[in-house]
């Protein structure tokens, strides 16, 4: 036979289970899951967006640096030719 104390424990356990089953429905679980999924997806997309912006900036900088390097190379070649011409005229032996 079940004692009065055991019945109280069973009754309390059933109350907890009923309270739990009432408080969280399948729809609520789905909503919470979708909310968390959306938040995670948003964070991932923001990180990807930041990454893509950084790559675009690097590409633009690389294009600018390449142009500047080519310009400087041409300037140096021009200076070299001019210096050679000046040296030949100034230091030319009669």
KEMARMI-264420 format. One line per 10 residues: for each residue y, x, z of N, C-alpha, C, O, CB. Coordinates in Angstrom, 3 decimals, decimal comma. Atoms other than C-alpha are relative to their C-alpha. Glycine has a CB too. Layout:
KEMARMI-264420
Y X Z Y X Z Y X Z Y X Z Y X Z; ...
//
This chain:
KEMARMI-264420
-1,175 0,831 0,000 0,000 0,000 0,000 1,253 0,885 0,000 1,261 1,983 0,557 -0,010 -0,950 1,213; -1,258 -0,736 0,142 3,548 1,117 -0,773 0,859 -0,265 1,236 1,004 -1,397 1,699 0,758 -0,415 -1,312; -0,840 0,152 -1,188 5,799 1,782 2,154 1,408 -0,442 -0,379 1,802 -0,389 -1,544 0,055 1,313 0,789; -1,374 0,446 0,210 9,310 0,468 2,550 0,863 1,169 -0,512 1,725 0,978 -1,370 0,590 -0,581 1,318; -0,752 -1,193 0,412 10,695 3,994 2,139 -0,277 0,336 -1,467 0,643 0,684 -2,207 -0,362 1,205 0,898; 0,359 -0,278 1,392 8,816 4,507 -1,136 0,646 -1,024 -0,937 1,097 -0,675 -2,028 -1,535 -0,009 -0,175; -0,655 1,030 0,797 10,158 1,189 -2,439 1,490 0,287 -0,168 2,042 0,072 -1,247 -0,200 -1,370 0,643; -1,410 -0,352 0,090 13,708 2,307 -1,654 0,214 1,131 -1,019 1,155 1,086 -1,811 0,536 0,415 1,386; -0,106 -1,124 0,937 13,163 5,555 -3,584 -0,194 -0,474 -1,442 0,546 -0,076 -2,342 -1,037 1,089 0,346; 0,267 0,535 1,337 11,703 3,698 -6,567 1,192 -0,838 -0,471 1,612 -0,741 -1,623 -1,300 -0,853 -0,003
-1,141 0,841 0,337 14,574 1,196 -6,467 1,208 0,860 -0,393 1,893 0,558 -1,370 0,357 -0,918 1,185; -1,132 -0,885 0,309 17,169 3,991 -6,422 -0,221 0,716 -1,330 0,710 0,868 -2,121 0,205 1,033 1,130; 0,315 -0,672 1,264 15,420 5,809 -9,253 0,223 -0,939 -1,181 0,768 -0,530 -2,206 -1,454 0,508 0,005; -0,202 0,989 1,058 15,431 2,638 -11,353 1,487 -0,275 -0,212 1,932 -0,440 -1,348 -0,738 -1,304 0,339; -1,440 0,204 0,130 19,126 2,108 -10,609 0,644 1,134 -0,804 1,483 0,898 -1,672 0,652 -0,103 1,389; -0,548 -1,158 0,704 19,915 5,612 -11,815 -0,365 -0,066 -1,478 0,478 0,176 -2,341 -0,516 1,315 0,625; 0,444 0,087 1,393 17,860 5,135 -14,975 0,736 -1,113 -0,741 1,144 -0,935 -1,889 -1,517 -0,236 -0,065; -0,707 1,111 0,643 19,470 1,773 -15,708 1,461 0,369 -0,221 2,018 0,088 -1,282 -0,109 -1,286 0,851; -1,392 -0,416 0,128 22,945 3,179 -15,069 0,143 1,006 -1,150 1,081 0,925 -1,943 0,511 0,614 1,330; -0,036 -0,999 1,058 22,199 6,113 -17,354 -0,184 -0,647 -1,369 0,543 -0,330 -2,311 -1,076 1,060 0,233
0,256 0,638 1,295 20,796 3,930 -20,128 1,164 -0,887 -0,412 1,419 -1,044 -1,606 -1,291 -0,821 0,051; -1,156 0,825 0,334 23,817 1,641 -19,928 1,205 0,852 -0,370 1,988 0,491 -1,248 0,350 -0,915 1,163; -1,204 -0,793 0,192 26,362 4,392 -19,830 0,003 0,771 -1,317 1,077 1,018 -1,866 0,160 0,959 1,143; 0,053 -0,758 1,250 25,185 6,299 -22,909 -0,875 -0,745 -1,003 -2,094 -0,822 -0,856 -0,544 1,441 0,241; 0,736 0,692 1,041 24,216 4,326 -25,956 -0,215 0,951 -1,173 0,397 2,016 -1,250 0,747 -1,279 -0,452; 0,288 -0,819 1,182 22,864 5,702 -29,188 1,262 0,177 -0,853 1,501 1,251 -1,405 -1,130 -0,643 -0,841; -1,234 -0,059 0,786 26,144 4,894 -30,923 0,985 0,988 0,610 1,645 1,738 -0,110 0,642 -1,391 -0,099; -0,893 -0,945 -0,678 28,119 6,828 -28,334 -0,448 1,444 -0,216 0,370 2,346 -0,396 0,059 -0,309 1,501; 0,531 -1,340 0,256 25,845 9,803 -28,784 0,345 0,436 -1,415 0,758 1,575 -1,634 -1,530 0,037 0,216; -0,347 -0,311 1,389 26,370 9,648 -32,551 1,478 0,314 -0,137 1,853 1,263 -0,825 -0,372 -1,161 -0,920
-1,448 -0,216 0,077 30,137 9,387 -32,113 0,382 1,358 0,582 1,179 2,094 0,002 0,750 -1,119 0,738; -0,293 -1,291 -0,635 30,234 12,353 -29,747 -0,480 1,166 -0,874 0,207 2,179 -1,012 -0,663 0,075 1,393; 0,532 -1,040 0,896 28,047 14,397 -32,094 0,913 0,183 -1,208 1,247 1,308 -1,578 -1,432 -0,359 -0,466; -0,895 -0,082 1,166 30,258 13,544 -35,082 1,342 0,626 0,368 1,907 1,393 -0,411 0,225 -1,394 -0,599; -1,262 -0,580 -0,465 33,367 14,424 -33,068 -0,140 1,518 0,136 0,707 2,268 -0,349 0,426 -0,629 1,354; 0,232 -1,445 -0,181 31,938 17,830 -32,099 -0,205 0,679 -1,358 0,293 1,781 -1,592 -1,236 0,249 0,918; 0,249 -0,557 1,332 30,761 18,410 -35,663 1,304 0,143 -0,772 1,531 1,161 -1,427 -0,985 -0,885 -0,784; -1,294 -0,038 0,684 34,211 17,583 -37,047 0,880 1,114 0,563 1,534 1,830 -0,196 0,716 -1,355 0,129; -0,788 -1,061 -0,626 35,898 19,908 -34,539 -0,492 1,375 -0,443 0,307 2,256 -0,758 -0,062 -0,116 1,532; 0,576 -1,277 0,412 33,521 22,735 -35,417 0,300 0,278 -1,465 0,667 1,395 -1,831 -1,513 0,011 0,240
-0,286 -0,145 1,423 33,950 22,141 -39,135 1,465 0,365 -0,221 1,786 1,197 -1,070 -0,347 -1,292 -0,752; -1,425 -0,276 0,114 37,717 22,156 -38,706 0,306 1,450 0,363 1,073 2,116 -0,331 0,800 -0,949 0,893; -0,217 -1,395 -0,403 37,646 25,488 -36,859 -0,522 0,966 -1,055 0,112 1,984 -1,336 -0,680 0,282 1,346; 0,568 -0,865 1,035 35,410 27,006 -39,532 0,910 0,023 -1,223 1,191 1,089 -1,771 -1,416 -0,475 -0,392; -0,873 0,066 1,175 37,650 25,794 -42,354 1,333 0,699 0,245 1,874 1,326 -0,665 0,244 -1,453 -0,395; -1,236 -0,713 -0,327 40,753 27,109 -40,576 -0,218 1,512 -0,069 0,635 2,245 -0,571 0,503 -0,403 1,404; 0,301 -1,434 0,049 39,091 30,515 -40,189 -0,143 0,459 -1,446 0,349 1,527 -1,811 -1,289 0,317 0,794; 0,163 -0,343 1,420 38,118 30,523 -43,871 1,354 0,010 -0,688 1,627 0,887 -1,508 -0,955 -0,996 -0,705; -1,333 0,063 0,590 41,658 29,500 -44,823 0,808 1,249 0,346 1,461 1,834 -0,519 0,737 -1,258 0,478; -0,697 -1,226 -0,410 43,114 32,377 -42,801 -0,547 1,215 -0,751 0,214 2,083 -1,179 -0,136 0,213 1,522
0,644 -1,110 0,702 40,615 34,754 -44,408 0,441 0,045 -1,464 0,753 1,114 -1,988 -1,534 -0,124 0,090; -0,404 0,064 1,411 41,484 33,588 -47,931 1,465 0,411 -0,157 1,809 1,127 -1,097 -0,219 -1,427 -0,564; -1,410 -0,395 0,051 45,222 33,945 -47,225 0,132 1,510 0,131 0,935 2,123 -0,572 0,805 -0,703 1,110; -0,038 -1,452 -0,194 44,622 37,507 -46,017 -0,451 0,725 -1,266 0,146 1,729 -1,656 -0,887 0,411 1,193; 0,474 -0,621 1,247 42,661 38,354 -49,158 1,061 -0,125 -1,089 1,291 0,829 -1,833 -1,328 -0,653 -0,469; -1,060 0,178 0,999 45,426 36,905 -51,353 1,139 0,988 0,248 1,672 1,578 -0,692 0,535 -1,451 0,026; -1,064 -0,947 -0,346 47,996 39,013 -49,500 -0,399 1,417 -0,382 0,413 2,165 -0,928 0,322 -0,071 1,502; 0,487 -1,340 0,339 45,873 42,141 -49,941 0,018 0,203 -1,512 0,406 1,271 -1,986 -1,426 0,219 0,553; -0,017 -0,112 1,465 45,498 41,459 -53,669 1,418 0,183 -0,524 1,655 1,008 -1,407 -0,635 -1,241 -0,638; -1,388 -0,132 0,425 49,245 41,006 -54,076 0,536 1,397 0,328 1,207 2,025 -0,491 0,870 -1,078 0,671
-0,454 -1,330 -0,398 49,929 44,204 -52,146 -0,625 1,079 -0,887 0,037 2,045 -1,266 -0,341 0,263 1,476; 0,687 -0,974 0,851 47,350 46,082 -54,206 0,654 0,054 -1,383 0,800 1,136 -1,951 -1,503 -0,355 -0,128; -0,669 0,047 1,296 49,062 44,952 -57,423 1,348 0,721 0,072 1,705 1,487 -0,823 0,193 -1,462 -0,456; -1,308 -0,648 -0,178 52,446 46,065 -56,108 -0,161 1,512 0,141 0,566 2,283 -0,486 0,727 -0,573 1,239; 0,228 -1,436 -0,215 51,107 49,426 -54,932 -0,443 0,671 -1,295 -0,015 1,788 -1,586 -1,057 0,225 1,104; 0,447 -0,571 1,278 49,378 50,016 -58,274 1,184 0,189 -0,939 1,289 1,218 -1,607 -1,066 -0,905 -0,662; -1,192 -0,112 0,843 52,645 49,331 -60,109 0,881 1,157 0,479 1,353 1,963 -0,323 0,800 -1,328 0,009; -0,844 -1,068 -0,546 54,586 51,627 -57,765 -0,617 1,371 -0,252 0,100 2,321 -0,566 0,220 -0,206 1,503; 0,668 -1,277 0,230 51,996 54,387 -58,114 0,143 0,424 -1,464 0,387 1,596 -1,748 -1,489 -0,092 0,389; -0,147 -0,313 1,430 52,138 54,190 -61,922 1,434 0,414 -0,301 1,663 1,372 -1,040 -0,402 -1,216 -0,874
-1,410 -0,337 0,194 55,946 54,227 -61,852 0,303 1,404 0,531 0,982 2,195 -0,124 0,900 -1,038 0,698; -0,232 -1,325 -0,593 55,964 57,250 -59,528 -0,676 1,099 -0,811 -0,119 2,186 -0,965 -0,509 0,035 1,446; 0,703 -0,994 0,825 53,382 59,070 -61,688 0,814 0,320 -1,251 0,954 1,487 -1,619 -1,411 -0,513 -0,395; -0,817 -0,206 1,201 55,547 58,574 -64,792 1,275 0,772 0,345 1,686 1,660 -0,402 0,357 -1,358 -0,653; -1,213 -0,709 -0,435 58,653 59,720 -62,893 -0,307 1,476 0,241 0,462 2,344 -0,172 0,580 -0,644 1,288; 0,376 -1,398 -0,263 56,864 62,881 -61,731 -0,271 0,760 -1,298 0,132 1,913 -1,448 -1,239 0,057 0,905; 0,254 -0,646 1,294 55,658 63,634 -65,250 1,326 0,299 -0,703 1,502 1,373 -1,277 -0,900 -0,899 -0,899; -1,299 -0,184 0,623 59,211 63,159 -66,527 0,759 1,152 0,664 1,364 1,975 -0,022 0,816 -1,296 0,077; -0,668 -1,091 -0,709 60,605 65,460 -63,833 -0,640 1,344 -0,359 0,050 2,350 -0,527 -0,058 -0,232 1,526; 0,699 -1,237 0,369 57,964 68,038 -64,673 0,441 0,494 -1,362 0,706 1,684 -1,533 -1,511 -0,214 0,008
-0,450 -0,391 1,352 58,938 68,035 -68,351 1,435 0,508 0,030 1,761 1,515 -0,599 -0,114 -1,190 -0,977; -1,410 -0,405 -0,069 62,634 68,244 -67,520 0,143 1,370 0,679 0,932 2,209 0,245 0,830 -1,063 0,764; -0,062 -1,295 -0,687 62,066 71,120 -65,087 -0,479 1,122 -0,916 0,104 2,206 -0,940 -0,847 -0,030 1,288; 0,525 -1,011 0,915 60,015 72,988 -67,660 1,045 0,344 -1,062 1,245 1,516 -1,379 -1,307 -0,493 -0,666; -1,037 -0,221 1,005 62,758 72,542 -70,273 1,154 0,801 0,591 1,641 1,745 -0,031 0,511 -1,341 -0,554; -1,088 -0,724 -0,653 65,442 73,687 -67,814 -0,378 1,454 0,275 0,417 2,365 0,044 0,386 -0,694 1,305; 0,452 -1,369 -0,287 63,400 76,716 -66,761 -0,023 0,845 -1,271 0,345 2,020 -1,253 -1,400 -0,018 0,646; 0,058 -0,752 1,253 62,886 77,707 -70,378 1,405 0,359 -0,485 1,606 1,447 -1,025 -0,743 -0,808 -1,077; -1,358 -0,250 0,468 66,619 77,425 -71,150 0,768 0,914 0,961 1,505 1,797 0,522 0,746 -1,322 -0,172; -0,757 -0,774 -0,982 67,971 78,902 -67,904 -0,582 1,393 0,166 0,162 2,372 0,230 0,022 -0,720 1,344
0,640 -1,283 -0,258 65,445 81,677 -67,411 -0,532 0,666 -1,262 -1,313 1,615 -1,197 -1,120 -0,181 0,979; 0,485 -0,561 1,268 64,849 82,410 -71,052 0,542 1,431 -0,168 1,709 1,716 0,099 0,435 -0,904 -1,211; -0,413 -1,394 0,231 64,945 86,077 -71,884 0,598 0,095 -1,390 0,067 -0,471 -2,347 -1,203 0,994 0,158; -0,639 -0,114 1,328 67,289 87,004 -74,708 -0,796 0,819 -0,961 -0,385 0,998 -2,107 1,363 0,595 0,122
//
